[in-house]
Amino acid sequence: MNKKPALIAALVGAVLSVVLVVALITPKAGQVRAKQKEIVTAQQDQASLQAQLEQLQAAAKDAPKDRKRLSVLKAQVPPTADLPGLIRLLNTTADRSGVDFQTVSPGQPSASGTYSVIPVQVTVVGGFFAVDQYLYLLETLPRVSKVISVVLAPGPSGAPQLSMNITADFFTTDTSAGPGSVPGGNQPVAPAPSPAPTTTPGG
């Protein structure tokens, strides 16, 4: 009996079986690999989202502290020049230190980058320790100041009374706080015709 046809048929059947298996398995294997890539991507996205969530939770936890810091900074460098408030602050400081508040002369604000500088000249009269205390309080005001110069001279009543003339800079985040500006608007308008007046308390 010739077994060759049977052998050929068996081989053909085996080949067809292999081809069939490959045809069925290969797409499934590709789908499995694609799903594995999707899983890895999803895991990476989840890790990124988890990190963002933790950052947001930390920010929410620190929000009250941040608001408090912003409130302090807003008081130190206010959004407007607020010259009346500044004059009251300097006058109150004079009362606290025991000096006689003579004059305050605010100059025109000038823009400097992201803020404006307000030059102010202040004259007070008092004893040595009183004027020294005033100078200390001026450097530690709730509103940030930078003392540029201090000039001492005998007071109107003579020694030991002193007259102290201080030139200091105050600041505002309003970069349009100069002549003719709209306070807090940051949009300059027509120039002002005259400089800021000298203010004498009680006058």
Buried (B, 14 or more C-beta within 10 A) or exposed (E): EEEEEEEEEEEEEEEEEEEEEEEEEEEEEEEEEEEEEEEEEEEEEEEEEEEEEEEEEEEEEEEEEEEEEEEEEEEBBBEBBBBEEBBEBBBEBBEEBBBBBBBBBBBBBBBEEEBBBBBBBBBBBBBEEBBBBBBEBBEEBEBBBEEEEEEEEEBEEEEEBBBBBBBBBBBBBBBBBBBEBEBBEBEBEEEEEEEBEEBEBEE
